[in-house]
Structures are given as structure tokens and as C-alpha cells.
Amino acid sequence: MITSRAFAGRRYAVLGLARSGLATVEALVASGAGVTAWDDREDARDDAMALGADIGNPLDIDLIGFAGVIVSPGVPLNRHPIAAHARDAHVPVIGDIELFAEARGDLPPHRIVGITGTNGKSTVTALIHHMLESAGVPSLMGGNIGLPILSRDPLPEGGVYVLELSSYQIDLSHSLACDVAVLTNLSPDHLDRYDGFTGYAASKARLFGLQHRDQVAIVAIDDDPSKMIASRINHRLHRVSGKDIDPVDQHRWPALQGPHNAQNAVCAIAVCRVLGLNDEQIERGLATYTSLPHRMELVGEVAGVRWFNDSKATNAASAAPALAAFPPAPDQRLHWIAGGQAKGDGLAACCPWFGYVKRAYLIGDAMESFATEIGDAVPVDRSGDMATAVAHAAATAKPGDIVLLSPACASFDQFKDYEQRGDVFRGLVQALGA
């Protein structure tokens, strides 16, 4: 695990004891800190106590003298009472990423890459990590992806920590100065946590404000809000665009198809060049990268039909680039499975790509509203559920066609989460070839 002398002799409160919370407790106790921990779940409190924490609810104790209250990124600071309680005691509310930043001085010399954005940040994080590892550079990825950062063993000298950072994690950081900071794109999201889109954008922009003047910012300027953020950065800045990628080059990267992956690739390429990789190392990494689960993941080819799991596309803005990845060749070949629990933004972002779709198979609560929105633009199959959609698509698709699950919806009407939705889809596809 990652520990630091900076924590020794201090007292911290930890609110929320899921994976990152327990990892935080363990790292702080091992560093010589005193920890008061709380979770509504009794078993989680027992786990924290076994690690050496005292048990107490930070809302019920006097926080004066504490060095910080560590909360999960899922705690809504705009309405949770811990924010006011900590402010009254003049105690910062922070996250495990901030603790990692404070521990940097005790780690072997290293660099940090921080990636944020509305869409694409997981892929860019995983792609950079893969490119570094394939070039022989010690690397680990963390933050909003993978294992809790404090639970990882420190990298050797010259290593690179590649962190996916949500706006919530940036909000909980005050000293995270990334050697390279990346913004993939920006569109409205998580507005229940911010004062409108302006507040959300400001949260993303803070990542660059935390940097030092000799550190590097990389911004994809394919959308106007990202262009605006780039225009306000006063230190070393690389502006990039998905349009910078030659389609001939992109065809050599099997897991990075479509315009959204062109943007992901150009961000990763820019980072790796800053970190010193040469063109041969970069090309090898791009060509050998495999997709993350549920993000344009090729899950099978059955009877000449390829099946892609893009269950992570929980809104139309995320689904649109997936549709755009499969233009007619020369005729429509794309069978699209969509629907679930609608988020209220409809399918407007997908409309420009309806001409790519051969047939849409609609499921879940959004089935009828999506059918109405699609109208006569695309033939519609009201499948209702995933198993029916897969069966109907398998019966209809011809060799050379593509079946894409890119729901443009949350999953909670029929599944626990988008991961379960994607797992069910993968299992149904694999059963077709059994």
C-alpha cells in the first residue's frame, strides 16, 4: 500500500467504508495516523475496527483539530451535512486522491497523468497505461478506475501513475499537481451536483488550475466548452482534436474504431509523446490495445456477424459516437440495441447517425418513447428485454453486419447497473455460438 510520514500523528475521519474507504483507513493507520471511521453498514464498521480505526460518525463528533474528513466521491457535497459540519470546524473535506497527492514526497521519483472529461476518460486512461506498459515503462492506473490508489504498491523510480479523475474527485483534491493533465471533452452531466453546467465545467477546469507552470495540459478542442477551458490555460498547453487522426492509421487499431476513439487516441498519443515514447512504441501500443469491458467491447463473432458491448453508454451523447463508428459499407449493416431507464435527454445526439442503422431493437422503460422519437427514420423492433433483442437481432443480421448494444439509457429498470447489463448481453451472445 501507499503510506506517508506526512500522515503520522494526525487524526482523520473517514466517512464511507466501501473499497476506497477501507483502503484509506488501512493506509492512514499504517502511516501512524489516528482514524475515526463510519459507515451505516455494521459489517463495514467491523472491518474498519479490525484495521485499527475508532468507530464514530463524523457528523456526531467534534472535528476541531482533525487534519481532514475523507469522503467517497459519491457523497454529494452540495447537500450532505458533512460539508457544513467540517467547514464549521475549519477541517477540509478531501478524497483518497488528495491523500495520494500529499504522499508523493515519500514515493520514488515518478510522474502523474490525470485524465478527466465527460466521456472517454476511462478509455484514455486504460490506453495510456497499456501504451506505457508495452513500452516497458512501470505504470499503474487508478482513481475512478481499477483498485483504490492507496491500496497499490508504490511504483519504482521512473514510474507513471495514470489516474482517471471524475469531477467529484477533483472537487475533493487541493494539492494534486499532475505532470500531465488531460481534458477529453465536455458536455452536460451530473448537473444535480453543480450550479448548472457552468459549475460542472469549472470543476473540470480546476484540474489545470492545480498544475504548476512547468507542467503540461492537453485539451481536446472538438467541443466549444473544452475550447473555452483551453483558452484560459496559461501554462504549457497542447490542443488536440480527433480530426488529427488519419483514418488509414486508425484502421490499424482494432479496438479504437469510430470518431470518439479517434479523440481518445489523439489524447493518449499526446500524453505518451510528452512522456518520451517514440513513434514505434506508440504505434505498437495503439495496435495491441484491447477494449475495456462494456466500452465498445467486441464480445463475439457468430455466423459472420460481430457483436459489440457498449453498455457503458448510459446517455445519448455516449451512444452517438458508437453509432458513428459503423457507417454503411456500402449499405447499412448496424443493428442497434437501445433503451432502458431514460435520462431525459432523449436521442437527439444520436439523430445524425440514424442513417447508419439497419434496424433498432428497443428495450426497457424507454422503449415506446424511443420508438416515437425514431419514428420512420429506422425500422424498429419493440423487443422489450435483452434476451428478446439478442434473439431477434441474431435472426435478422446477415454476415458482415454489426450488432451493437449502446443503450443511451441507464440500466436500473431491468439491471443492477450497466456492468450487469453488459454481462448479460455478453452471455447471450456467447450462447449463440455454443
N, C-alpha and C positions, 0 to 999 in steps of 0.2 A: 504493500500500500504506500501511498504518498503521505509522509509526515513532515513536520517542520518545527524547528525550535521557536519559530515566531508565535506558536500557539501555547507554548509551555507557561504554566502559571496563570493563564487567563480562564475565564468562565464563559461558556457559551450555552445558549438554549437552542434546541433543535426541535422544530415543530413539523411532524410528519415523518413516519418511520417506514416508508417503503424502501426500495433498494438503495437509492441515493442517500436517504436519511440515515439508514443504518451504517452505510459506508462512511458517512460523515462522522457519526458517533465513534466508530472504531478508530478512524484516523486521528480525531481530536484527542481521544483518551490515550492512544499510543504516543501522541506528541506531548503528553503531560498536561493537557488541559482538563479543567473540570467541566462536566456536561450535565445539563438538566434536559431531559428528553420527554416528549409526549406524542402519543397517537391515540386516537379514540379506540383503537383495537388493542385488547388486553394482551394478545399474543405478541404483538409488535413491541409493547412496553416491556414484556418479559425478555424479549431478545435484546433490547437496549440495556436493560439492567444487567444481563449476563455479560455485556461488553464493558461494564463499569460505569454506566451512566446513573445519575439520580433520576427519579421519576417525578415529574411535576409539569403542570400545564403552564406554559409561558404567559398565558392570559391571566393566570391567577397569582403569579408571583411578582415580587418587586424586582424589576430588571435593572435598577440602577447599579452600575459597576460591571455589568456584563459587557463583554467585548463584541457581541453580536448575537442576533437571533437568525438562525439558519432555517429557511423555509423551502419547501418544494416549489418549483416554478409554477405548479398548478394552483398555488394559493393566490386568489385574486386580491392583490394589494389595494385595489381601488375600492374594495368594500369589506375586506376582512378586518376585524377589530384589532388584530395583532399589529397592524401598521400604526394605528394611533397610540396603542399601548407602548410600543417600542419608541415612538417619537417622543412621547411624554418623558421617557427615561433617558432620552438622548443616546439611544442604542441603535446602531444600524441594522436594518433587515437585509440579509445577504443570502446568497446561494452557495452551493458547493463549488461552482466555478470561481467565485470570488476567493474562496479559501485556497483553491489551487493557485490562483494568481499570487496570493500572499505567500505561498510556499515556494515560489520559483527560486528564491535566493538559495535554498538548500538543495536544489536539484542540480545534477550535472549540466554544463552549458548546453542549451537547446534553443529551439525556435518554436513559436506558436503560430499556427494558422487558424483564424476564426472565420467561419462561413455563416452568413445569415441571409435572409431573403424570404419572400412569401412561399415560393415554390423552388424546387430543385436543390435545396441546401443539403439534403441527405445524400443525393447522388453525387454532388460535387465533393462532399466530404469523403465519401467512400472511394470515389475516383482518385482524388489526390492521394489518399492513403495507399491505394493499390499501386499508383504510379511510383510513389516513393519506395515502397517495399520491393517492387520489381526492379528498381534501380539500386537496391542494396542499402537504402537509407533507413535507419531504425525509425519506426513510426508507430503511433497508435492513434486511434480515433475515439473520441468521447464527446461529452456534452449531452446533446439531445439524441445521441445515437450510441449504441453499444453499452458497455458496462460503465458504472459510475466512475468518474475520473479519479476520485480519491482512493478507489479500491485497486487501481492499477499499480504495478511496479514502475518506478521511475525509469525512463529511457536512459541509455548510456550517452556519453558526450556526443554531440552532433545530431541527436535525435530530434524529431519533429512531432509535436502534439497537434493533431488536426481535430478541431472542435467544431461541431455543428452547434450553432447558438440560436435559440429561439429569442424572440423579443423579450419574453419573460426572464430568460437567463441573463440577457443584457441588462434588464432593469435591476437585477439583483447583484450586479457587478460594479465595482467602483475603481478597481486598480488593474483591470485586465487590459494590458497593452499588448495587442497582437503584433507580432513582427510582420505578418501579412493579414489584412482584413479584407473580406470579400462580401459584396452585395450582389446576389444573383438577379433579383427582380423585386418589384414591389407592387402589390395590388391590395385592395381592401380585405382585411381578415382580422379576426379576434377583436372586433370593434366593441364588444361588451366589456373589454378590459381597458379601453382607452377613451380619451376625449375625441372621438371621431378618428377619421383616417389621418389627420394631421398628427395626433398623439401617437398613433401606431408608427407612422413614418419617423417621427422624432426618436422613438425608441430604437429603431434600426440604426438611425444615423449616429446614435451615441457610441456605437462600436468604433467609429472612426475618430470621434472626439476623445476617446480614451487612449488613442495611439500617441506615440512620440513623433517628433518631426522627421526622424530618420527612418521611420517605419513606412511600410508600403500599403496603400489602399488600391483595391481592384474593384471596379464597379462595371457591371453590365448595363449599358445605357440603351437597352431596347425598349424601355418604357419611360414616360415623362417623369414620374416621381423619382426614379433612380437617377435620371439625368440631373434633376434638381439637387439631389443629395451630392452628386459628383461635383456640381458647380460650387459647392460650399466647402469642399475639402481643400485645405491649404498646404498639405504636405505631399509626399511622393504619391502620385496617382497614375494608374493605368486604366484608361477607358477601353472596354472591350465590347464586342457585340457578337451574337450568334451568326450574323451575316458575314463575319470574318472567316468562317469555316467554309472551305471548299467542299461542295457535295461529293466530289470524287474522293477526297480524303475520308470523309465521313462514312462512305460505303465500306471502308476497310475496318470499321469499328462496330462489330455486330450488335453489341449491347447499347449502342449510343445513336440510335436512329431517330429522326424527326427533328423539327426546329428547336424544340425545347432542349433536346440533348446536344444540339449544336451550341446552344448557350451554355449548358453545363460544361461541355468540353472546353470551350474557349476560356471559361473561368479557371478550370483546372490547369490548362496549359499555361496560362499567365502565371499562376502561382508557382508551378514547377519550374518555370524559367527563372523566376525571381530566386528560387531556392537552389538554382545551379544545375538542374538537369539539362542534358543535351537533347538535340532533336531525336536521336535514335532511341534514347531512354524514354522520351515522351511518347513516341510512336508505339513502342512496344507496350507501354502501359495502356494506351488507348485501345490497342488491338486485342489485348488479353483481358480487359475488364469484363466482368460478368455482373449483370444487374442485381440490385438489391431485391429481396423478396417484396412482392406487391407493387413494384415500380417498373412497369414495362418489362416484367419478368416473363421470358419465354418458358412456358411450363410444359410444352409438348408439341409434337407434330404427329398428327394422326391422318392417314389416308391423304397425305399431301396438303393438309390444312394446318397452319401454325396457330397456336393458341397463346395469347398474351394476358398475363395477370397484372392489371394496373389498379388494383383495389384501393391503393393509397389516394387515388384521385377522388377526393370527397367533395369537390365542388366543380362547377363548370369550367372555371379558369384552369384547373388542373387537368381536366379531361380533354379540353380543346387541343393542346399540343399532341396528345396521344392520337387523336383522330387525324391530325395533320401529318403524322408520321407515315401514313399509308395511303398515298394518293393513288388514283386509278392507274392501272398498268396493263393495258390501256383502258380497261373497263373497271368499274367499281369491284372491289374484292374484299371490302371490310364489312364484317358482321359485328355489330356493336351491342354489347350487353350493358344496359344502364338502368339506373333507378335505385331506390332505397328511401331514406329519410331526407327529403329535400331541405336545403338550407335557405331557401327563399330567393336565391339569385337566378333561378330558372336555368335555361340552356342558352342564354344569349351569347355567351362566349363561344359556344360550340357551333352556332348557326353558320359561320363562314365555311365550315367543313362538312356540312350535311351532304354536299355533293360527292364526298368521298365514300359515303356509307351505302352499302348494298341493301342492308336490312337492319333494323333496330329491334332488339328483344328487350322489352321493358319489364321491370320487376319492382316489387315493394310499394310503399305508400305513394311514391311519385309516379306510379305507372300511368294513371289517367291524365294527370297534369302535364307530364312529358309528352304523352301521345297527342294532347291538344296542341301543345307548343310546336311539336314537329309537324303536325298537320299532314299535308300531302307531299312534303319535301322528301320523305323517306318512307318506304314500306315499313309498317310497324307490326310486330308480333307482341301481343299482350301476354307475356309468358307468366307473370305473377311471381314466380320464385326462381331461384338459381338453377335447381335441377331441371326444371322445365325449359328454361332458357338455353342451357347447355345442350339438352336433348334436341331441341328444335334447331339450334344452330348447326349441330352435328349432322342433322338430317338434310339441311339446306345447303351448307357450304360445299364448294367444289374444290378439287385440287388447285393449289395456288392461291386460295383465299386465305384471309386472316380472320380469326375470331378474337375480339378484344373486349375484356372486362375492364371498363373505365367508367365507373358508375355515376360520376358527377353528383354524388349524394353521400351523406353519412350512412352508416350501416345499422344504426341502432333499432330500426324497425324489425329486422329479421336476424341480426347477428350481434354478438357481444362487442365487436369492434371491426375495423377494416381488415385486421390481420386474420381473424376467423373467417370473414367473408372470402378473402383471397385463398385461404387454406381449403375451404370447401370447394371453391372453383377449381383449384389445382387437383384436388382429389377426384372430382367428377371428370376432369379431362383425362387424368391418368387411367381412370376406369374405362374410358372409351378405347384405349389402346391395349387393354388387358387381354 
